[in-house]
Amino acid sequence: MSAGEIVGIILSIIVLILLEWLVGLYLWGAIAVAIFGLPSLSAWQFLGLLILIKILFGSGMSVSSKNKEG
């Protein structure tokens, strides 16, 4: 793997994280504020909320399709 490929992968990951952040922030403002009357969040508050959600629900919640023989 060349240095250019590694830089490309790192930049792709950064762009995907930023897109997830911006789309989530937009959806929060468009849906949660309008429908549920929740307060609007700044970008940094939403990033903190996103990290908290990933910590709480991101690990240990995968479903395995492998059969366990026992």
trRosetta pair geometry for C-beta under 8 A, 3 or more apart (Angstrom, degrees):
i j d omega theta_ij theta_ji phi_ij phi_ji
1 5 5.0 -116 -169 80 85 134
1 6 6.0 96 140 -55 115 90
2 5 4.9 101 57 5 75 100
2 6 7.2 -138 99 -4 42 87
3 6 5.7 -55 -150 36 36 112
3 7 6.3 36 153 -18 68 105
4 7 5.7 -53 -146 37 32 110
4 8 6.3 35 153 -21 64 107
5 8 5.5 -54 -149 36 32 115
5 9 6.4 33 153 -20 65 103
6 9 5.8 -52 -149 34 32 111
6 10 6.4 30 153 -16 64 106
7 10 5.7 -55 -148 38 32 111
7 11 6.2 30 155 -16 66 108
8 11 5.8 -56 -144 40 29 109
8 12 6.2 33 155 -22 64 107
9 12 5.6 -53 -148 34 30 114
9 13 6.5 31 154 -19 64 104
10 13 5.8 -54 -151 34 31 111
10 14 6.5 31 152 -18 64 106
11 14 5.6 -53 -147 37 34 113
11 15 6.3 35 154 -19 67 106
12 15 5.8 -55 -147 37 30 111
12 16 6.3 29 155 -18 65 106
13 16 5.8 -55 -147 37 30 110
13 17 6.4 31 154 -19 64 106
14 17 5.8 -56 -149 36 30 110
14 18 6.4 27 154 -16 65 108
15 18 5.8 -56 -147 39 31 110
15 19 6.3 33 154 -20 66 106
16 19 5.6 -52 -145 36 31 112
16 20 6.4 34 155 -20 64 104
17 20 5.8 -53 -150 35 31 111
17 21 6.4 32 151 -20 63 107
18 21 5.5 -54 -148 37 32 115
18 22 6.2 25 158 -14 67 108
19 22 5.9 -57 -142 41 30 105
19 23 6.0 26 161 -15 67 110
20 23 6.1 -56 -140 41 26 107
20 24 6.0 25 160 -17 62 113
20 50 7.6 128 130 -157 104 144
21 24 6.0 -62 -148 39 23 109
21 25 6.3 22 156 -19 62 110
21 43 7.4 58 160 -165 112 92
21 46 7.1 122 -165 112 79 111
21 47 6.0 8 -138 -95 120 87
21 50 6.5 -105 -110 -7 74 171
22 25 5.6 -53 -144 36 31 112
22 26 6.3 32 156 -18 64 105
23 26 5.7 -55 -149 37 31 111
23 27 6.2 27 155 -16 66 108
24 27 5.7 -56 -144 39 30 108
24 28 6.3 36 155 -24 65 103
24 46 6.4 161 112 171 104 121
24 50 6.0 94 108 -90 163 122
25 28 5.7 -49 -148 31 30 114
25 29 6.6 24 155 -13 62 107
25 41 7.2 -119 -135 81 83 103
25 43 5.9 -4 -116 -115 154 69
25 46 4.7 115 -98 108 89 171
26 29 6.0 -61 -152 40 30 107
26 30 6.0 17 157 -12 67 115
27 30 5.7 -61 -137 45 31 105
27 31 5.5 -5 175 9 71 118
27 32 7.8 69 131 -9 68 94
28 31 6.9 -71 -127 50 16 85
28 32 4.9 -25 -159 25 61 125
28 33 7.0 70 145 -21 65 94
28 38 8.0 -79 -176 89 88 128
28 40 7.6 121 125 -141 100 61
28 41 6.1 -25 131 29 147 115
28 46 6.0 -159 20 -117 160 123
29 32 7.5 -14 -56 48 13 87
29 33 5.4 -6 -151 9 42 133
29 40 5.6 39 -114 -131 87 103
29 41 7.8 -123 -67 38 82 74
30 33 7.4 66 4 41 6 99
30 34 6.3 -22 173 1 37 128
31 34 6.3 -69 -136 44 15 101
31 35 5.7 -14 180 6 60 120
32 35 6.7 -59 -121 48 18 93
32 36 5.4 -36 -163 39 58 117
32 38 4.6 -34 153 44 99 130
33 36 7.5 -44 -84 57 8 75
33 37 7.2 33 -168 -128 42 16
33 38 5.7 -93 -90 67 48 73
33 39 7.3 -15 -110 157 93 11
33 40 5.1 16 -94 -76 141 79
41 45 4.1 -133 -168 92 101 119
41 46 4.5 127 111 -57 132 85
41 49 6.8 -45 -147 -4 167 139
42 45 4.7 95 50 7 77 103
42 46 7.0 -145 90 -4 39 87
43 46 5.8 -57 -150 38 30 110
43 47 6.4 34 151 -23 64 104
44 47 5.5 -47 -145 32 35 114
44 48 6.6 37 153 -18 63 102
45 48 5.7 -53 -153 36 33 112
45 49 6.4 34 149 -18 65 105
46 49 5.4 -52 -147 38 36 114
46 50 6.2 41 152 -23 67 104
47 50 5.5 -51 -147 35 32 115
47 51 6.5 32 154 -18 64 104
48 51 5.8 -53 -147 36 31 110
48 52 6.3 33 153 -20 64 107
49 52 5.6 -54 -147 37 31 114
49 53 6.3 32 154 -20 65 105
50 53 5.8 -53 -148 35 29 111
50 54 6.5 29 153 -18 63 106
51 54 5.7 -55 -148 37 32 111
51 55 6.4 33 153 -20 65 105
52 55 5.7 -54 -148 35 31 111
52 56 6.2 20 158 -11 66 111
53 56 6.0 -61 -142 43 29 104
53 57 5.7 -25 177 29 68 112
53 58 7.4 93 125 -38 61 97
54 57 7.1 -75 -121 59 17 74
54 58 4.0 22 -170 -37 61 142
55 58 6.5 1 -55 26 12 112
55 59 7.7 -18 -157 8 36 106
57 61 5.9 8 -177 -26 66 156
58 61 7.1 -134 175 23 8 118
